[in-house]
Amino acid sequence: MSGELAGGANERVRRHAKAALDLANELLHRRTADYRLAALCAQATTSVINLIAIISGRRDRGR
């Protein structure tokens, strides 16, 4: 993803993607997970999936 979002103008998008992925991974491996943490994990995972879809062109306007 960092190759597709190179340059300073995309730094915040890269940070968002990394933070969402880090959150999903951390919540996934928590042994004390409950429904709330599972929902947060799902939301973080969805965010990463949507970012990848947008960057790859699968979420073009008008589709």
N, C-alpha and C positions, 0 to 999 in steps of 0.2 A: 504494500500500500504506500510505503514511503516513496517509492520510485514514481508512482503516479501523482503524488502530492508533493513533489519537490519544491523547494524554495520557501522563502520567508513568509510569503503571503498565505501559505497553507499550513503554517506551524500550528495554529489553533485546532485545525481539523485533525492533524496528526495527533496532537495531544489528547483530543476528545476520543479518538479511536483507541489510542493506547490505554487511556484511563478506563474506558468502558470494558475493554478486553481484560485488563488487570482486575477490575471489580468482578467480572463474571467468573474468572478463574479462582479468585480468592473465595468468593461465596460458594462456588461449586465444591470446594474441598473442606468447607467448614463442617465439623461434626455436630455442631449445635444448631444446625439450620432448622428453621421453622418455615411456615407458609410465607411469612413476610420476606424473609431472606431469599426464598425460592422465587418469589415474584420479582424481587430486585435483580436476581440473577437472570431471569428470563428477559427482563426489560433491557439490561445491559447487553445481553446476547443479541436481542432484536436490533438494538442500536448499531452494533457492529455489522450485522447482516445488511441492514439498510444502507449504511455507509458504503459497504463494498458494492452493493447493487447500484448506487448512484455513481460511484467512481467508474465502474465497469460499463456504464451506459445503459443499464437495464431499467433505469427509472427515468427515461427521457420524458420531457414534457410532451403532452399530446398522445401518449400511448395509452 
